[in-house]
Amino acid sequence: MLIFMASCTGLVDGINDNPNDLAIDEVDVPLFLTGAQLANIVAQGGHLNRIAGMYSGQLVGITSLYSNIYGYDFSTAESVSTWSRIYIGVVTNARHIVNEAPDDKLLTGIAKVLEAHAIGTAASLFGDVPYSEINNLEIDDPKFDDQVSVLNALQSLLDSAVEDLAPSVGRPLSVDIHFNGNADAWREVAYTLKARYYLQMKDYTSAYAAALNGISSDANSMKYEPRGEANISEGDKNLFWEILEGSRAGDIGTVNSYLMQLLDVSSGISRNNAKTDEAARFGYYTIDEEGGAQNTGIIEQFEPQNMVSYAENQLILAEAGARTQDLATGLDALNALRAWLNTGGMVNANFQSSPFLYEAYELADFESGGMENADGIATDRALLREIIEERYVSGFGMYMPFNDARRLRKSDTDIAVSYELVDGPAAPYPERMPYSDDELNANENAPAEDPGIFVKTMVNE
């Protein structure tokens, strides 16, 4: 009987163990990279991104949820998903990689870039955010650091990432869904993020210096590239396409937005001129709010979504160069981008047969009475106005237009894009996103209540 009982015990050993309940140290460290990247994709291109598009005059909330938010009926619950993706999905995975594989400089470098991208987005959108005390087992309620100190800390993190991402560390890396282990591309992204954060802090000299080493071609732009199967609603698709194919059909689109009026040759505020034909981008950016096969442009189901782009870096060189170097430097950077636009690279194959034209500008075009200075402002301001407008157009689908609107609203109103919220409320315009409802309820160091969307963040005061 004792032998029988011992045999039965052996038969049922581990019967209640969950084979899917793996310990964290049983998972290969590189596998955490894809999880961090996917979380970052949703943080950069998801719900709050679309709201930022509405609050910068690029999208229009038409019905239901997005109509309410467009009318500033915006609750803290709307930020829960993005906040969670940043702090749990990105930072936790990224720091696990850095802690567990410190000698794999490719992995640690990429992880640091991802953390800097995610936390930088949080600081840009929310203002003061937890950072210096997060992911510390001894601290249950991390303090909220001021926005500037967070952005400065990210500069140091990105410097460390650049140091890790020497050309020699690159190797094929299938878990890296952005660049397959291309260390050069990741290093360029790190420099463009440095330039982005310097720009947001209005440190234009440092922004220009960082952008000189930033993304050098569209091939090195950091994008989310859907890889799902056609005609299957679930799975890996363009994030905007997914919501219009789901419960949000009819809720949000580009109908008569300020952006579309800028691109429309027949509108009273069209940016088309003798050297610029925006017909292709007008079609490419058009979003039918009802969803369906008619969306063949920027939200086509497999269309990549920009996260950190060549256009952004080139326009940082243009703006910061014009501000801190000379007008010729700024103009050269703008024309370099226009040369790329003139290849049709800014639209997909469905719109490359549509008319487009981006001839090089001359400084004379920005002098009083020139084609880009009909109102006779100073030449440097006219050039900067065109650069900011191009940032507004090229940044569609990113947070860049929302960030620019808040950055320029106080100090540079003469060159800011003076958008209006079509059928929406008048100024004041939103200055930040509300904190996550979960964070407000769980963190004793969080504000007693959210400050509201009209309170300026530190870099924009």
C-alpha positions as CSV (number, residue, x, y, z in Angstrom):
1,M,0.0,0.0,0.0
2,L,2.8,2.4,0.8
3,I,4.4,1.7,-2.6
4,F,1.0,2.3,-4.3
5,M,0.4,5.5,-2.5
6,A,3.9,6.8,-3.4
7,S,3.3,5.9,-7.0
8,C,-0.1,7.8,-7.1
9,T,1.5,10.8,-5.5
10,G,4.1,10.8,-8.3
11,L,1.3,10.6,-10.9
12,V,-0.5,13.8,-9.6
13,D,2.6,15.9,-8.8
14,G,2.1,19.3,-10.3
15,I,-1.4,18.6,-11.4
16,N,-2.5,22.1,-10.1
17,D,0.4,23.9,-11.7
18,N,-0.6,26.3,-14.4
19,P,1.7,25.7,-17.5
20,N,1.0,29.2,-18.6
21,D,2.0,30.8,-15.3
22,L,5.7,31.3,-16.1
23,A,8.1,32.9,-13.8
24,I,9.7,36.0,-15.2
25,D,13.1,34.5,-15.2
26,E,11.9,31.7,-17.4
27,V,11.2,34.0,-20.3
28,D,14.1,34.9,-22.6
29,V,15.0,38.6,-22.1
30,P,14.8,39.6,-25.8
31,L,11.1,38.6,-25.8
32,F,10.3,41.5,-23.5
33,L,11.4,43.9,-26.3
34,T,8.4,43.2,-28.6
35,G,6.0,43.7,-25.7
36,A,7.6,47.1,-24.9
37,Q,7.4,48.1,-28.6
38,L,3.8,47.1,-29.0
39,A,2.8,49.0,-25.8
40,N,4.6,52.1,-27.1
41,I,2.9,51.9,-30.5
42,V,-0.5,52.1,-28.8
43,A,0.7,54.9,-26.5
44,Q,1.9,56.9,-29.5
45,G,-0.8,56.2,-32.0
46,G,-3.9,55.4,-30.0
47,H,-6.8,57.1,-28.3
48,L,-5.0,60.2,-26.9
49,N,-3.3,60.7,-30.3
50,R,-6.6,61.1,-32.0
51,I,-7.8,63.5,-29.3
52,A,-4.6,65.5,-29.8
53,G,-5.5,65.6,-33.5
54,M,-8.9,67.0,-32.7
55,Y,-7.5,69.6,-30.3
56,S,-5.0,70.8,-33.0
57,G,-7.6,71.3,-35.8
58,Q,-6.6,68.2,-37.8
59,L,-9.5,65.9,-36.9
60,V,-13.2,66.5,-36.1
61,G,-15.2,64.7,-33.5
62,I,-18.5,64.0,-35.3
63,T,-20.7,61.9,-33.0
64,S,-20.8,59.9,-29.8
65,L,-17.6,59.7,-27.7
66,Y,-15.4,61.8,-30.0
67,S,-18.0,64.4,-30.4
68,N,-18.2,64.8,-26.7
69,I,-14.5,65.0,-26.3
70,Y,-14.3,67.5,-29.2
71,G,-16.6,69.6,-27.1
72,Y,-14.2,69.3,-24.1
73,D,-16.3,66.8,-22.2
74,F,-13.1,64.9,-21.4
75,S,-12.9,62.6,-18.4
76,T,-9.8,61.2,-16.7
77,A,-11.0,57.7,-17.7
78,E,-9.9,58.4,-21.3
79,S,-6.2,58.5,-20.3
80,V,-6.2,55.1,-18.5
81,S,-5.1,53.1,-21.5
82,T,-2.3,55.4,-22.6
83,W,-1.0,55.8,-19.1
84,S,-0.9,52.1,-18.5
85,R,0.8,51.4,-21.8
86,I,3.5,53.8,-20.9
87,Y,4.2,52.9,-17.3
88,I,3.4,49.2,-17.3
89,G,3.8,48.1,-21.0
90,V,6.9,50.1,-21.9
91,V,8.9,51.1,-18.8
92,T,8.5,47.8,-16.9
93,N,9.6,45.7,-19.9
94,A,12.3,48.1,-20.9
95,R,13.9,48.2,-17.4
96,H,13.7,44.4,-17.1
97,I,15.8,44.2,-20.3
98,V,18.4,46.7,-19.0
99,N,18.6,44.9,-15.6
100,E,18.7,41.4,-16.9
101,A,20.9,41.9,-20.0
102,P,23.3,44.7,-19.1
103,D,26.0,43.4,-21.4
104,D,23.8,43.2,-24.5
105,K,24.2,46.8,-25.6
106,L,21.9,46.5,-28.6
107,L,19.0,45.4,-26.3
108,T,19.8,48.0,-23.6
109,G,20.2,50.8,-26.1
110,I,16.8,50.1,-27.7
111,A,15.1,49.7,-24.4
112,K,16.4,53.1,-23.2
113,V,15.2,54.7,-26.4
114,L,11.7,53.2,-25.9
115,E,11.6,54.4,-22.3
116,A,12.6,57.9,-23.3
117,H,10.0,57.9,-26.1
118,A,7.2,56.8,-23.8
119,I,8.0,58.9,-20.8
120,G,8.7,61.9,-23.0
121,T,5.3,61.6,-24.5
122,A,3.8,61.3,-21.0
123,A,5.6,64.5,-19.8
124,S,4.6,66.3,-23.0
125,L,0.9,65.4,-22.7
126,F,0.3,65.5,-19.0
127,G,3.0,67.9,-17.6
128,D,4.4,66.8,-14.2
129,V,4.5,63.0,-14.1
130,P,6.0,60.2,-11.9
131,Y,9.5,59.3,-13.1
132,S,12.4,59.4,-10.6
133,E,10.7,57.0,-8.2
134,I,8.9,54.7,-10.5
135,N,9.6,50.9,-10.6
136,N,11.1,51.1,-7.1
137,L,9.9,48.2,-4.9
138,E,10.4,50.3,-1.8
139,I,8.2,53.1,-3.0
140,D,4.5,52.4,-3.3
141,D,3.5,55.9,-4.3
142,P,6.1,57.6,-6.6
143,K,6.1,61.4,-6.5
144,F,5.2,63.5,-9.5
145,D,8.4,65.1,-10.9
146,D,8.1,68.5,-12.7
147,Q,7.9,68.4,-16.4
148,V,11.3,70.0,-17.1
149,S,13.2,67.8,-14.7
150,V,11.7,64.7,-16.5
151,L,12.6,66.0,-19.9
152,N,16.2,66.8,-18.7
153,A,16.5,63.3,-17.2
154,L,15.5,61.8,-20.6
155,Q,18.3,63.7,-22.3
156,S,20.7,61.8,-20.0
157,L,18.9,58.5,-20.7
158,L,19.1,59.1,-24.5
159,D,22.8,59.9,-24.2
160,S,23.3,56.6,-22.5
161,A,21.3,54.9,-25.3
162,V,23.5,56.5,-27.9
163,E,26.6,55.3,-26.1
164,D,25.2,51.7,-26.1
165,L,24.1,51.8,-29.8
166,A,27.6,51.8,-31.3
167,P,27.5,50.5,-34.9
168,S,29.4,47.3,-33.8
169,V,26.5,46.1,-31.7
170,G,23.9,45.8,-34.5
171,R,22.8,42.4,-35.5
172,P,19.6,40.8,-36.9
173,L,17.0,40.8,-34.2
174,S,13.6,39.5,-35.1
175,V,12.0,40.6,-31.8
176,D,12.8,44.2,-32.9
177,I,9.7,44.9,-35.0
178,H,10.9,48.4,-36.0
179,F,14.4,48.0,-37.3
180,N,15.4,44.3,-36.9
181,G,18.4,45.2,-34.8
182,N,19.7,48.1,-36.9
183,A,21.8,50.0,-34.3
184,D,22.4,52.9,-36.7
185,A,18.6,53.5,-37.1
186,W,18.0,53.3,-33.4
187,R,20.8,55.8,-32.7
188,E,19.3,58.2,-35.2
189,V,15.9,57.9,-33.5
190,A,17.6,58.6,-30.2
191,Y,19.1,61.9,-31.5
192,T,15.7,62.9,-33.0
193,L,14.0,62.4,-29.7
194,K,16.7,64.5,-28.1
195,A,16.0,67.2,-30.6
196,R,12.3,66.9,-30.1
197,Y,12.5,67.4,-26.3
198,Y,14.9,70.3,-26.7
199,L,12.5,71.9,-29.1
200,Q,9.6,71.5,-26.7
201,M,11.7,73.3,-24.0
202,K,12.6,76.0,-26.6
203,D,16.3,75.2,-26.4
204,Y,16.7,75.7,-30.1
205,T,20.5,75.6,-30.2
206,S,20.6,72.2,-28.6
207,A,17.7,71.0,-30.7
208,Y,19.6,71.9,-33.9
209,A,22.8,70.2,-32.7
210,A,20.9,67.0,-31.8
211,A,19.0,66.9,-35.1
212,L,22.3,67.0,-37.1
213,N,22.7,63.4,-36.0
214,G,19.0,62.5,-36.2
215,I,17.0,60.5,-38.7
216,S,18.7,60.8,-42.0
217,S,16.1,59.2,-44.4
218,D,12.6,58.0,-44.4
219,A,13.9,54.4,-44.3
220,N,15.1,55.1,-40.7
221,S,11.8,56.7,-39.6
222,M,10.4,54.8,-36.6
223,K,7.0,53.6,-37.7
224,Y,4.3,51.1,-36.7
225,E,3.9,48.8,-39.7
226,P,0.9,46.5,-39.5
227,R,1.5,42.9,-40.5
228,G,-2.0,41.3,-40.1
229,E,-4.0,39.5,-42.7
230,A,-6.4,41.2,-45.1
231,N,-10.1,41.0,-44.6
232,I,-9.8,39.9,-40.9
233,S,-11.1,42.6,-38.5
234,E,-9.0,41.4,-35.6
235,G,-5.2,41.5,-35.5
236,D,-2.4,43.7,-36.6
237,K,-3.9,46.7,-38.4
238,N,-3.6,50.4,-38.6
239,L,-4.9,51.7,-35.3
240,F,-7.1,54.4,-36.7
241,W,-8.5,51.9,-39.3
242,E,-9.4,49.5,-36.5
243,I,-11.6,51.9,-34.5
244,L,-13.6,53.0,-37.6
245,E,-14.1,49.3,-38.5
246,G,-15.3,48.7,-34.9
247,S,-17.6,50.5,-32.5
248,R,-16.4,54.0,-33.5
249,A,-17.6,54.1,-37.1
250,G,-18.9,57.6,-37.8
251,D,-17.4,59.2,-34.7
252,I,-14.3,60.9,-36.0
253,G,-12.7,62.0,-39.3
254,T,-11.1,64.8,-41.3
255,V,-14.3,66.3,-42.8
256,N,-13.7,70.0,-43.3
257,S,-11.0,70.1,-40.6
258,Y,-8.5,73.0,-40.6
259,L,-5.8,70.8,-41.9
260,M,-7.9,69.7,-44.9
261,Q,-8.8,73.3,-45.7
262,L,-5.0,74.1,-45.8
263,L,-4.5,71.3,-48.3
264,D,-7.7,72.0,-50.4
265,V,-6.8,74.2,-53.4
266,S,-10.4,75.6,-53.5
267,S,-10.4,76.8,-49.8
268,G,-9.8,80.3,-48.7
269,I,-6.8,79.3,-46.6
270,S,-5.2,76.9,-49.1
271,R,-1.4,76.6,-48.8
272,N,-1.1,75.6,-52.5
273,N,0.9,78.0,-54.6
274,A,3.0,78.1,-57.8
275,K,5.6,75.8,-56.2
276,T,3.3,73.6,-54.1
277,D,0.5,71.3,-55.2
278,E,-1.1,69.4,-52.3
279,A,-3.7,67.4,-54.2
280,A,-2.0,64.0,-53.4
281,R,-1.7,64.7,-49.7
282,F,-5.3,66.0,-49.6
283,G,-6.5,62.7,-50.9
284,Y,-4.1,60.7,-48.8
285,Y,-5.1,62.4,-45.6
286,T,-8.8,62.2,-46.2
287,I,-10.5,59.9,-43.7
288,D,-14.0,58.7,-44.2
289,E,-15.5,58.5,-40.7
290,E,-17.7,55.6,-41.7
291,G,-14.7,53.4,-42.3
292,G,-14.7,50.8,-45.1
293,A,-12.7,50.2,-48.2
294,Q,-12.8,53.8,-49.3
295,N,-10.1,54.6,-46.7
296,T,-7.1,53.9,-48.9
297,G,-4.8,56.6,-47.6
298,I,-3.2,57.3,-44.3
299,I,-5.5,54.9,-42.4
300,E,-5.7,52.1,-44.9
301,Q,-5.6,48.9,-42.9
302,F,-1.9,48.2,-43.5
303,E,-0.7,51.8,-43.8
304,P,2.3,52.4,-41.5
305,Q,2.0,55.1,-38.8
306,N,4.8,57.5,-38.1
307,M,6.1,57.7,-34.6
308,V,9.5,59.5,-35.0
309,S,10.1,60.5,-38.5
310,Y,12.6,61.8,-41.0
311,A,10.2,64.7,-41.8
312,E,10.1,65.7,-38.1
313,N,13.9,65.7,-37.9
314,Q,14.3,67.7,-41.1
315,L,11.9,70.3,-39.9
316,I,13.6,70.6,-36.5
317,L,16.8,71.3,-38.5
318,A,14.8,73.9,-40.5
319,E,13.2,75.7,-37.6
320,A,16.1,75.5,-35.1
321,G,18.5,76.3,-37.9
322,A,16.6,79.4,-39.0
323,R,16.4,80.5,-35.4
324,T,20.0,79.9,-34.3
325,Q,22.1,79.7,-37.4
326,D,20.9,81.7,-40.4
327,L,18.0,81.8,-42.8
328,A,19.9,79.9,-45.5
329,T,20.5,77.0,-43.1
330,G,16.8,76.8,-42.3
331,L,15.8,77.1,-45.9
332,D,18.2,74.4,-47.0
333,A,16.7,72.0,-44.5
334,L,13.2,72.8,-45.6
335,N,14.1,72.4,-49.3
336,A,15.7,69.0,-48.5
337,L,12.4,67.8,-47.1
338,R,10.5,69.3,-50.1
339,A,12.8,67.4,-52.4
340,W,11.8,64.2,-50.7
341,L,8.1,65.2,-50.8
342,N,8.5,65.7,-54.5
343,T,9.4,62.0,-55.0
344,G,5.9,61.1,-53.8
345,G,7.4,59.4,-50.7
346,M,4.9,61.1,-48.4
347,V,1.9,59.2,-49.8
348,N,1.2,55.5,-50.6
349,A,0.9,54.0,-54.0
350,N,-2.9,54.7,-54.1
351,F,-2.1,58.5,-54.3
352,Q,1.2,58.7,-56.1
353,S,-0.6,59.2,-59.4
354,S,-2.4,62.3,-58.0
355,P,-0.8,65.7,-58.7
356,F,1.9,66.8,-56.3
357,L,4.6,69.5,-56.5
358,Y,7.2,70.7,-54.0
359,E,9.7,72.9,-55.8
360,A,12.5,74.4,-53.9
361,Y,11.8,77.8,-52.3
362,E,14.1,80.8,-52.5
363,L,14.7,83.4,-49.8
364,A,13.0,85.9,-52.2
365,D,9.7,83.9,-51.7
366,F,9.7,84.9,-48.0
367,E,10.6,88.6,-48.5
368,S,7.8,91.1,-48.3
369,G,5.5,90.7,-51.2
370,G,6.9,87.2,-52.0
371,M,4.6,84.2,-52.6
372,E,5.0,83.2,-49.0
373,N,4.8,86.7,-47.5
374,A,1.8,88.5,-48.9
375,D,1.2,90.2,-45.6
376,G,4.7,91.8,-45.5
377,I,6.0,90.4,-42.2
378,A,9.8,90.1,-41.6
379,T,11.6,87.6,-43.9
380,D,12.7,85.4,-41.0
381,R,9.2,85.2,-39.6
382,A,7.7,84.4,-42.9
383,L,10.2,81.5,-43.4
384,L,9.5,80.2,-39.9
385,R,5.8,80.4,-40.5
386,E,6.1,78.2,-43.5
387,I,8.3,75.7,-41.6
388,I,5.8,75.5,-38.8
389,E,3.0,75.0,-41.3
390,E,4.9,72.2,-42.9
391,R,5.4,70.7,-39.4
392,Y,1.6,70.9,-39.0
393,V,0.9,69.1,-42.2
394,S,3.8,66.5,-42.1
395,G,3.0,65.8,-38.4
396,F,-0.5,64.5,-39.1
397,G,-1.0,61.3,-37.1
398,M,1.6,62.3,-34.5
399,Y,1.6,64.5,-31.4
400,M,3.8,67.1,-33.2
401,P,1.0,69.5,-34.2
402,F,-0.5,69.5,-30.7
403,N,2.9,70.0,-29.1
404,D,3.7,72.9,-31.5
405,A,0.4,74.6,-30.9
406,R,1.0,74.7,-27.2
407,R,4.7,75.7,-27.6
408,L,4.0,78.6,-30.0
409,R,0.7,79.9,-28.7
410,K,2.3,82.4,-26.3
411,S,5.6,83.4,-27.7
412,D,5.2,83.0,-31.5
413,T,1.6,83.7,-32.4
414,D,2.7,85.4,-35.6
415,I,4.1,82.1,-37.0
416,A,1.8,79.6,-35.3
417,V,-0.8,77.8,-37.3
418,S,-4.0,79.7,-36.4
419,Y,-6.3,76.8,-36.6
420,E,-10.0,76.8,-35.6
421,L,-11.9,73.9,-34.2
422,V,-14.6,73.4,-36.9
423,D,-18.0,73.3,-35.3
424,G,-16.2,73.1,-31.9
425,P,-16.0,75.6,-29.0
426,A,-13.9,78.7,-29.2
427,A,-10.7,79.4,-27.4
428,P,-9.2,78.8,-25.0
429,Y,-7.7,75.6,-26.4
430,P,-6.6,72.6,-24.5
431,E,-3.1,72.7,-23.1
432,R,-2.7,69.1,-21.7
433,M,-4.3,65.7,-21.3
434,P,-5.9,64.7,-18.0
435,Y,-4.1,62.3,-15.7
436,S,-5.2,58.7,-15.7
437,D,-8.2,58.0,-13.4
438,D,-6.4,54.9,-12.1
439,E,-3.3,56.9,-11.1
440,L,-5.3,59.6,-9.4
441,N,-7.1,57.0,-7.3
442,A,-4.1,54.7,-6.5
443,N,-1.2,57.1,-5.9
444,E,-1.2,59.1,-2.7
445,N,1.2,61.5,-4.3
446,A,-1.1,62.3,-7.2
447,P,-3.0,65.6,-7.2
448,A,-6.3,65.4,-5.3
449,E,-8.0,66.1,-8.6
450,D,-6.8,66.6,-12.2
451,P,-5.8,70.2,-12.9
452,G,-8.0,70.3,-16.0
453,I,-7.1,70.4,-19.7
454,F,-6.8,74.2,-19.9
455,V,-3.9,74.5,-17.4
456,K,-0.6,75.1,-19.2
457,T,2.3,72.7,-18.6
458,M,5.6,74.1,-17.3
459,V,7.4,74.3,-20.7
460,N,4.5,76.3,-22.1
461,E,3.8,78.7,-19.3
